[in-house]
Amino acid sequence: MSVSPYIKFICQTQTQKELVIRHFGKVNVTVSGLKTDEFTKESESHEYDIVLHASPHPAKGVRYMTQLAHHLPEMKILMPFTRENLSSLLDDELIPANITFENITWNTGLKQRIMNCRLVVCP
């Protein structure tokens, strides 16, 4: 496959770069890494220990996050959707008390919560 010399591939990892080269041959490709510099200041206080950055869908790991919350009762976990969204997937009594639900999006508060947490789970 021939690729225009004006196209530059930017990959996050060396493995992605190798995949591009294997697929397209000799092309202009660099690895930028995973650092985005979007968040430059580390917060001293953390509203949540863990924030799930996903929709309430089984394929996005909500059951796994619920199980994790059971094993980490000292951790405060945020899920960015309503409790009812999760209740449709799990029995309500299986949802531990250390999970907080907020029906928020990136633009309505999720970004801020992510900036002020210890760990983001983004499946």
Secondary structure, 3 states (H helix, E strand, C coil): CCCCCCCEEEECCHHHHHHHHHHHCCCEEEECCCCCCCCCCCCCCCCEEEEECCCCCHHHCHHHHHHHHHHCCCCCEEECCCHHHHHCCCCHHHCCCCEEECCCCHHHCHHHHHHCEEEEECC
